[in-house]
Amino acid sequence: MKTEILKLIEGGLEKNPEKVKSYARLISKKLHSQGEEKFAERILNVLNNKGAHPVYLDEFMTKPVDKDSRLDMVEVTMSDEFKDEFVLPNLTKTKLDMYIQNLKKRDKFIDLGLDLPESLLLYGPPGCGKTSIAHYISKQIGLPLVTAKLDGLVSSLLGSTAKNIRKIFEYAQERPCILFLDEFDAIAKARNDEHEVGELKRVVNSLLQNIDNFNKNSILIAATNHEKLLDPAVWRRFSNIIEVPKPTKSEILELIELFTIKMGNNFTNDTKKLGILANLLEGVSPSEIKIICINAMRRSVLLEEKSLSYANLLYQIHLSRDLSKDQVQLVRYLNKNGVSQIDISRTLGISQRQVRNIINIKGEDNCGK
């Protein structure tokens, strides 16, 4: 609780009652979890808020807004109900678990003089789970996630953008939370880019200054799909950097199992079919795989199937690639990937005789027959 006590003292010296209340409630919550119920209750009584929920959502009601657009610049979410629906490579998972343990052991590190910034930069292709990881960390630590909304942060006037950045950091500093800067490259581009105007470079300078001040006792997470666009100085502001890559073939199969677990499937024990699926989905992001699985399960429900069929999953993979819905191509695609004629007939809603005729046709000139 040493970090929280420091923030509490800061709030008192700054004459910031909201900051004092926020961290006092967090201390009360931690005391309660350690069996100090009476002392925890006394703190809440002093705050004159006996019914306070440990999440203290009321502290987040007044959000910073952009002066011109009047849009909220942050979104506050509580991750209590977050479902851990992601699969990560072993190295990524190990680094993530270590980061979370570091956050949980902050007091011990302070005692040893190892008070490093607890900032984290996530990078990798879109749809691979960076936002999910931020919510997962929020759930594990028990703090709200304050996500900066770039549509409200980036103003048409770049001078206002710098002010908006400062407002967001000040807002997050005043209450116990995790500040999450998604699509980080939009405001942290390299200052040596000859295509960027001078004012935008000053925005990056402002961002770096705010990160330096914020990093002292607060938790900052940033995520980007375009790490090569980031200013070199940005990387030095993060004590923890984790890559979130696209899934490997084995992870693709884990994702299929995860996303179809409620319905089940008819191909889990078929090594050959699993290998085909892994090959077809190689290079596809987890978010895309999830959409494919959901669409395939919906179709299985419409066909009154009790579990997800291999044929339906293949069908959705085919559609996800914007390939032709031509019946002949679909039949041949399913047949090539090991779907029986009976299952092709059921999946496409055509007779087995039509399926046989299409499969037996030779040559492209007869494809339309």
C-alpha angles and dihedrals in degrees: 000000000000093000090052092048090052090051090048091054090046090054091051094049091046089050088234107148094182091057091048091050094047096052094039088058091048090052089049090052092051092047090052091052089052093055097261093123097151095050090045090053092049090056090052091048090053088052086053090231107111094165094051115146112223089237091061096202089172088073090065101049098099102065125185113256134197109257095223105038096028088221120148109254096205140040118210119208133176111218099201091113096040113133115218094232100159139094119211134189112261094250093049091047092049092051091047093050090048091051092051091048089051089055092049093050098046094122093057092049090052090054089055093046092248095129100153123163111272094219123141131197117198119194137174143096120323118272096027098114109271093133091044089053091054090053090046091054089048090054094047094049095040096232130124118257114234107198118195111228108218094200088064096035102053108070128195084242109064092206088061090050091062090050090049091052090053091049092054094050092047090049092052093045092057095062138036106266147112114259111217120195107192122191085022095176090071090073102021103057120151112276092217091066104120091207093062121089123237094251091058089053088055088053089057090049089052090049092053092049092051091049091052092053094042095048095068097087107345135088118246126183124182130183133195138177091199108050092164090067094059121109110252091236090060093065091058090058092066121075091190125046123180128181116217105199132183114279124271120232093267091048090050089059090048089053092050090051091047095049095044098041094109093055103027124210142237099237107056094109097041106098094189094053092045089053091052092050092049091051094047093049097043109130093020118125122241091247091055091047089052092053091048091051093047092049091047092051091049090054091048089054091051089051088050093241117157094217138020109279124219089232094056092049091051089048092055092046088055092050093046089063091056089242122160119286088212107143095225092053092047093051092049092045092053093043092049090054096053105268115147120240090246091054092045089053092050095044096049097034096237132121123271088239090060090048092052092047093052094047092049096048111109124207134020094261090071097046094108096052 
